[in-house]
Every structure is written in structure tokens, then in C-alpha cells.
Amino acid sequence: MRHIIFIIVAALALVLGSCGGDSPKSLFDTAQLEELQNNPKHAKELYEEIVTKYPKTEYAAKSKERLEKLK
């Protein structure tokens, strides 16, 4: 039950916080949600997009870590 509540809260936070478009944070948050929803393929695509578009951000470093764990 907690897992479902967390997913709902995370999805709501994404919807409310995604007004900034494709910022590295919003992409990272979406990738994490994709992982929670058992969609590693899409999560990997989003992490790779962050690394490519925003290579010098903290989210690129975090994305590289997540990509290693998803291999």
C-alpha cells in the first residue's frame, strides 16, 4: 500500500513540478518514476538524454550512476 501511495505522490509532484519543461531535474524525476513503474527501458532513455543534453549537471552524474545499476 505504501508503494502505491508513493507512486501517486511522485506522479502528482511530477505533474505539478513539470512546468519547467525538459529540465534535467524533471527528466530525472520522470526517469525515477519510470523505474518505480517497472519500465527500465524508458528510464534508461531519459537518463541517457540527461547525460547528453546536460553533461555538466549533478543530474548527469546521478543519471550515470542509475544507468550503471540498470545494466
Number of C-alpha atoms within 10 A of each C-alpha: 5 7 9 10 10 13 14 13 12 17 15 12 13 17 12 10 13 16 10 10 10 14 15 23 19 20 21 22 22 22 25 22 20 17 17 16 11 11 13 18 12 15 26 22 13 22 26 19 18 27 20 11 13 15 16 11 14 12 21 22 16 14 26 17 12 19 17 9 8 12 7
